Amino acid sequence: MTGRLYIDLGNSRIKWMMENLQGCSDMQAMEYSAGRLSEVLDSAWRLAARPEQLWLASVAEGKTNDELAAWVRAGWKLEPHVMKVSAQDCGLTCGYHQPQQLGVDRWAAMIAAYQENPDGVCVVDCGTAVTLDMVDARGRHLGGYILPGVQAMKHKLLQETAIDMKEQYIGTAREWGDSTVSCIELGTRKAVVALVEQSIERLQAAGICDPGLILTGGEAGLIEPLMQIAYQRRDRLVLEGIRLYAREHGS
């Protein structure tokens, strides 16, 4: 097998990596705006070598997916293999009653995380929204949580109040905020941290599993300095899950 391109397509950002006989490339990422994805793909891939296969996990809207597929057909004469969520796949059992409602990026992240943490894992993806998913030692997705991301929480608070955030926030090592800005910054970040740590502690206390913790996503760095438990940071986690899915379903 050579030349597989793995793509994680979000609503405003596209990430990808290539796998060939020498291994996987570093992750690449670019921002895009609605209706302008083709311009980004021209910039990123126009001079790139044509892959033999393309595997896609997308949470973007239909028009954006169509735009990507059209570029791939015209530029590389390829049809994307589209990753789907199912009740059971790659050693996992989905915890949703309707698996198709689960974001495929969360499913891919769990697949990759569980492979390296077969005794159970907590996957936390920190972006515009924060998603938390638990998988036990039998590969059962126990469910999870979705909440606003750190920046989204902060922006919503500022929209609804007259708080002035002109002061710059410096550092996250302190325990308590000593200004309005530091109180907001620490409060929003620690809200996420508290949910993560409490979720893991509850699984441990119930004897369900002792899960490892993996952080991923663009805002993971905002909560890392406040974590009091061991974790791994894996920025390519979704792409790694797509890669495992492709191995399971590809030829």
Contacts in CASP RR format, 6 or more apart in sequence:
PFRMAT RR
TARGET T0000
AUTHOR 0000-0000-0000
METHOD contacts of the structure
MODEL  1
MTGRLYIDLGNSRIKWMMENLQGCSDMQAMEYSAGRLSEVLDSAWRLAAR
PEQLWLASVAEGKTNDELAAWVRAGWKLEPHVMKVSAQDCGLTCGYHQPQ
QLGVDRWAAMIAAYQENPDGVCVVDCGTAVTLDMVDARGRHLGGYILPGV
QAMKHKLLQETAIDMKEQYIGTAREWGDSTVSCIELGTRKAVVALVEQSI
ERLQAAGICDPGLILTGGEAGLIEPLMQIAYQRRDRLVLEGIRLYAREHG
S
1 19 0 8 1.000
1 21 0 8 1.000
2 20 0 8 1.000
2 21 0 8 1.000
2 52 0 8 1.000
3 18 0 8 1.000
3 19 0 8 1.000
3 20 0 8 1.000
3 51 0 8 1.000
3 52 0 8 1.000
3 53 0 8 1.000
4 18 0 8 1.000
4 19 0 8 1.000
4 20 0 8 1.000
4 51 0 8 1.000
4 52 0 8 1.000
4 53 0 8 1.000
4 54 0 8 1.000
4 55 0 8 1.000
4 243 0 8 1.000
4 246 0 8 1.000
5 16 0 8 1.000
5 17 0 8 1.000
5 18 0 8 1.000
5 19 0 8 1.000
5 51 0 8 1.000
5 53 0 8 1.000
5 54 0 8 1.000
5 55 0 8 1.000
6 16 0 8 1.000
6 17 0 8 1.000
6 18 0 8 1.000
6 19 0 8 1.000
6 55 0 8 1.000
6 239 0 8 1.000
6 242 0 8 1.000
6 243 0 8 1.000
6 246 0 8 1.000
7 14 0 8 1.000
7 15 0 8 1.000
7 16 0 8 1.000
7 54 0 8 1.000
7 55 0 8 1.000
7 56 0 8 1.000
7 57 0 8 1.000
7 58 0 8 1.000
7 68 0 8 1.000
7 80 0 8 1.000
7 242 0 8 1.000
8 14 0 8 1.000
8 15 0 8 1.000
8 16 0 8 1.000
8 57 0 8 1.000
8 58 0 8 1.000
8 105 0 8 1.000
8 108 0 8 1.000
8 238 0 8 1.000
8 239 0 8 1.000
8 242 0 8 1.000
9 56 0 8 1.000
9 57 0 8 1.000
9 58 0 8 1.000
9 59 0 8 1.000
9 60 0 8 1.000
9 64 0 8 1.000
9 65 0 8 1.000
9 68 0 8 1.000
10 58 0 8 1.000
10 59 0 8 1.000
10 60 0 8 1.000
10 105 0 8 1.000
11 59 0 8 1.000
11 60 0 8 1.000
11 61 0 8 1.000
11 64 0 8 1.000
12 31 0 8 1.000
12 32 0 8 1.000
12 33 0 8 1.000
13 29 0 8 1.000
13 30 0 8 1.000
13 31 0 8 1.000
13 32 0 8 1.000
14 29 0 8 1.000
14 30 0 8 1.000
14 32 0 8 1.000
14 37 0 8 1.000
14 40 0 8 1.000
15 27 0 8 1.000
15 28 0 8 1.000
15 29 0 8 1.000
15 238 0 8 1.000
15 239 0 8 1.000
16 27 0 8 1.000
16 28 0 8 1.000
16 29 0 8 1.000
16 44 0 8 1.000
16 239 0 8 1.000
17 24 0 8 1.000
17 25 0 8 1.000
17 26 0 8 1.000
17 27 0 8 1.000
17 28 0 8 1.000
17 236 0 8 1.000
17 239 0 8 1.000
18 24 0 8 1.000
18 25 0 8 1.000
18 51 0 8 1.000
19 25 0 8 1.000
19 243 0 8 1.000
24 236 0 8 1.000
24 243 0 8 1.000
27 235 0 8 1.000
27 236 0 8 1.000
27 239 0 8 1.000
28 44 0 8 1.000
30 40 0 8 1.000
30 43 0 8 1.000
30 44 0 8 1.000
31 40 0 8 1.000
32 39 0 8 1.000
32 40 0 8 1.000
34 63 0 8 1.000
34 64 0 8 1.000
35 63 0 8 1.000
35 64 0 8 1.000
35 67 0 8 1.000
37 64 0 8 1.000
37 67 0 8 1.000
37 68 0 8 1.000
37 71 0 8 1.000
38 67 0 8 1.000
38 70 0 8 1.000
38 71 0 8 1.000
41 68 0 8 1.000
41 71 0 8 1.000
42 71 0 8 1.000
45 71 0 8 1.000
50 75 0 8 1.000
50 76 0 8 1.000
50 78 0 8 1.000
51 76 0 8 1.000
51 78 0 8 1.000
53 78 0 8 1.000
53 81 0 8 1.000
53 246 0 8 1.000
53 250 0 8 1.000
54 72 0 8 1.000
54 76 0 8 1.000
54 78 0 8 1.000
54 79 0 8 1.000
54 80 0 8 1.000
54 81 0 8 1.000
55 80 0 8 1.000
55 81 0 8 1.000
55 83 0 8 1.000
55 242 0 8 1.000
55 243 0 8 1.000
55 245 0 8 1.000
55 246 0 8 1.000
56 65 0 8 1.000
56 68 0 8 1.000
56 80 0 8 1.000
56 81 0 8 1.000
56 82 0 8 1.000
56 83 0 8 1.000
56 242 0 8 1.000
57 82 0 8 1.000
57 83 0 8 1.000
57 104 0 8 1.000
57 105 0 8 1.000
57 107 0 8 1.000
57 108 0 8 1.000
57 238 0 8 1.000
57 242 0 8 1.000
57 245 0 8 1.000
58 64 0 8 1.000
58 65 0 8 1.000
58 68 0 8 1.000
58 82 0 8 1.000
58 104 0 8 1.000
59 103 0 8 1.000
59 104 0 8 1.000
59 105 0 8 1.000
68 80 0 8 1.000
69 79 0 8 1.000
69 80 0 8 1.000
72 78 0 8 1.000
72 79 0 8 1.000
72 80 0 8 1.000
73 79 0 8 1.000
81 246 0 8 1.000
81 249 0 8 1.000
81 250 0 8 1.000
83 104 0 8 1.000
83 107 0 8 1.000
83 108 0 8 1.000
83 242 0 8 1.000
83 245 0 8 1.000
84 100 0 8 1.000
84 104 0 8 1.000
85 94 0 8 1.000
85 96 0 8 1.000
85 99 0 8 1.000
85 100 0 8 1.000
85 102 0 8 1.000
85 103 0 8 1.000
85 104 0 8 1.000
85 107 0 8 1.000
86 94 0 8 1.000
86 99 0 8 1.000
87 93 0 8 1.000
87 94 0 8 1.000
87 99 0 8 1.000
88 94 0 8 1.000
89 107 0 8 1.000
89 111 0 8 1.000
89 245 0 8 1.000
89 248 0 8 1.000
90 111 0 8 1.000
90 115 0 8 1.000
90 241 0 8 1.000
90 244 0 8 1.000
90 245 0 8 1.000
90 248 0 8 1.000
91 111 0 8 1.000
91 114 0 8 1.000
91 139 0 8 1.000
92 107 0 8 1.000
92 110 0 8 1.000
92 111 0 8 1.000
92 114 0 8 1.000
92 135 0 8 1.000
92 139 0 8 1.000
92 140 0 8 1.000
92 141 0 8 1.000
93 138 0 8 1.000
93 139 0 8 1.000
93 140 0 8 1.000
93 141 0 8 1.000
94 102 0 8 1.000
94 107 0 8 1.000
94 141 0 8 1.000
95 102 0 8 1.000
95 140 0 8 1.000
95 141 0 8 1.000
95 142 0 8 1.000
95 143 0 8 1.000
96 102 0 8 1.000
96 141 0 8 1.000
96 143 0 8 1.000
105 125 0 8 1.000
105 238 0 8 1.000
106 123 0 8 1.000
106 125 0 8 1.000
106 131 0 8 1.000
106 133 0 8 1.000
108 237 0 8 1.000
108 238 0 8 1.000
108 239 0 8 1.000
108 240 0 8 1.000
108 241 0 8 1.000
108 242 0 8 1.000
108 245 0 8 1.000
109 123 0 8 1.000
109 125 0 8 1.000
109 133 0 8 1.000
109 214 0 8 1.000
109 216 0 8 1.000
109 237 0 8 1.000
109 238 0 8 1.000
109 241 0 8 1.000
110 121 0 8 1.000
110 123 0 8 1.000
110 133 0 8 1.000
110 135 0 8 1.000
110 141 0 8 1.000
111 241 0 8 1.000
111 244 0 8 1.000
111 245 0 8 1.000
112 234 0 8 1.000
112 237 0 8 1.000
112 238 0 8 1.000
112 240 0 8 1.000
112 241 0 8 1.000
112 243 0 8 1.000
112 244 0 8 1.000
113 121 0 8 1.000
113 123 0 8 1.000
113 135 0 8 1.000
113 214 0 8 1.000
113 234 0 8 1.000
113 237 0 8 1.000
114 120 0 8 1.000
114 121 0 8 1.000
114 135 0 8 1.000
114 139 0 8 1.000
115 244 0 8 1.000
117 135 0 8 1.000
117 211 0 8 1.000
117 212 0 8 1.000
117 214 0 8 1.000
118 137 0 8 1.000
118 139 0 8 1.000
119 137 0 8 1.000
119 209 0 8 1.000
119 210 0 8 1.000
119 211 0 8 1.000
119 212 0 8 1.000
120 134 0 8 1.000
120 135 0 8 1.000
120 136 0 8 1.000
120 137 0 8 1.000
120 139 0 8 1.000
120 209 0 8 1.000
120 210 0 8 1.000
120 211 0 8 1.000
120 212 0 8 1.000
121 134 0 8 1.000
121 135 0 8 1.000
121 211 0 8 1.000
121 212 0 8 1.000
121 213 0 8 1.000
121 214 0 8 1.000
122 132 0 8 1.000
122 133 0 8 1.000
122 134 0 8 1.000
122 135 0 8 1.000
122 196 0 8 1.000
122 199 0 8 1.000
122 200 0 8 1.000
122 203 0 8 1.000
122 211 0 8 1.000
122 212 0 8 1.000
122 213 0 8 1.000
122 214 0 8 1.000
123 131 0 8 1.000
123 132 0 8 1.000
123 133 0 8 1.000
123 135 0 8 1.000
123 214 0 8 1.000
123 216 0 8 1.000
123 237 0 8 1.000
124 130 0 8 1.000
124 131 0 8 1.000
124 132 0 8 1.000
124 192 0 8 1.000
124 196 0 8 1.000
124 213 0 8 1.000
124 214 0 8 1.000
124 215 0 8 1.000
124 216 0 8 1.000
124 220 0 8 1.000
125 131 0 8 1.000
125 216 0 8 1.000
125 217 0 8 1.000
125 237 0 8 1.000
125 238 0 8 1.000
126 149 0 8 1.000
126 150 0 8 1.000
126 192 0 8 1.000
126 215 0 8 1.000
126 216 0 8 1.000
126 217 0 8 1.000
126 218 0 8 1.000
126 219 0 8 1.000
126 220 0 8 1.000
126 221 0 8 1.000
126 222 0 8 1.000
126 223 0 8 1.000
127 149 0 8 1.000
127 217 0 8 1.000
127 218 0 8 1.000
127 219 0 8 1.000
128 148 0 8 1.000
128 149 0 8 1.000
128 151 0 8 1.000
128 152 0 8 1.000
129 146 0 8 1.000
129 147 0 8 1.000
129 148 0 8 1.000
129 149 0 8 1.000
129 152 0 8 1.000
130 145 0 8 1.000
130 146 0 8 1.000
130 147 0 8 1.000
130 148 0 8 1.000
130 149 0 8 1.000
130 150 0 8 1.000
130 192 0 8 1.000
130 219 0 8 1.000
131 144 0 8 1.000
131 145 0 8 1.000
131 146 0 8 1.000
132 144 0 8 1.000
132 145 0 8 1.000
132 146 0 8 1.000
132 195 0 8 1.000
132 196 0 8 1.000
132 199 0 8 1.000
133 141 0 8 1.000
133 143 0 8 1.000
133 144 0 8 1.000
134 141 0 8 1.000
134 142 0 8 1.000
134 143 0 8 1.000
134 144 0 8 1.000
134 199 0 8 1.000
134 203 0 8 1.000
134 211 0 8 1.000
135 141 0 8 1.000
135 142 0 8 1.000
135 211 0 8 1.000
136 142 0 8 1.000
136 203 0 8 1.000
136 208 0 8 1.000
136 209 0 8 1.000
136 211 0 8 1.000
137 209 0 8 1.000
142 203 0 8 1.000
142 208 0 8 1.000
144 199 0 8 1.000
145 195 0 8 1.000
145 199 0 8 1.000
147 153 0 8 1.000
147 191 0 8 1.000
147 192 0 8 1.000
147 195 0 8 1.000
148 156 0 8 1.000
149 188 0 8 1.000
149 192 0 8 1.000
149 219 0 8 1.000
150 188 0 8 1.000
150 189 0 8 1.000
150 192 0 8 1.000
150 219 0 8 1.000
150 222 0 8 1.000
150 223 0 8 1.000
151 219 0 8 1.000
151 222 0 8 1.000
153 188 0 8 1.000
153 191 0 8 1.000
154 165 0 8 1.000
154 184 0 8 1.000
154 185 0 8 1.000
154 188 0 8 1.000
157 163 0 8 1.000
157 184 0 8 1.000
157 188 0 8 1.000
158 165 0 8 1.000
163 180 0 8 1.000
163 184 0 8 1.000
164 180 0 8 1.000
165 180 0 8 1.000
165 181 0 8 1.000
165 184 0 8 1.000
167 179 0 8 1.000
167 180 0 8 1.000
167 181 0 8 1.000
168 181 0 8 1.000
169 181 0 8 1.000
169 182 0 8 1.000
169 185 0 8 1.000
171 225 0 8 1.000
172 185 0 8 1.000
172 186 0 8 1.000
172 189 0 8 1.000
172 222 0 8 1.000
172 225 0 8 1.000
172 226 0 8 1.000
173 225 0 8 1.000
174 182 0 8 1.000
174 186 0 8 1.000
176 186 0 8 1.000
177 183 0 8 1.000
177 186 0 8 1.000
186 226 0 8 1.000
189 222 0 8 1.000
189 223 0 8 1.000
189 226 0 8 1.000
190 226 0 8 1.000
192 223 0 8 1.000
193 223 0 8 1.000
193 226 0 8 1.000
193 227 0 8 1.000
193 228 0 8 1.000
196 213 0 8 1.000
196 223 0 8 1.000
196 227 0 8 1.000
197 227 0 8 1.000
197 228 0 8 1.000
197 229 0 8 1.000
200 211 0 8 1.000
200 212 0 8 1.000
200 213 0 8 1.000
200 229 0 8 1.000
203 209 0 8 1.000
203 210 0 8 1.000
203 211 0 8 1.000
204 210 0 8 1.000
212 230 0 8 1.000
212 231 0 8 1.000
212 232 0 8 1.000
213 227 0 8 1.000
213 229 0 8 1.000
213 230 0 8 1.000
213 231 0 8 1.000
213 232 0 8 1.000
214 231 0 8 1.000
214 232 0 8 1.000
214 233 0 8 1.000
214 234 0 8 1.000
214 237 0 8 1.000
215 221 0 8 1.000
215 223 0 8 1.000
215 224 0 8 1.000
215 227 0 8 1.000
215 231 0 8 1.000
215 232 0 8 1.000
215 233 0 8 1.000
215 234 0 8 1.000
216 233 0 8 1.000
216 234 0 8 1.000
216 235 0 8 1.000
216 237 0 8 1.000
216 238 0 8 1.000
217 235 0 8 1.000
218 235 0 8 1.000
220 233 0 8 1.000
220 235 0 8 1.000
221 233 0 8 1.000
224 231 0 8 1.000
224 233 0 8 1.000
234 240 0 8 1.000
END
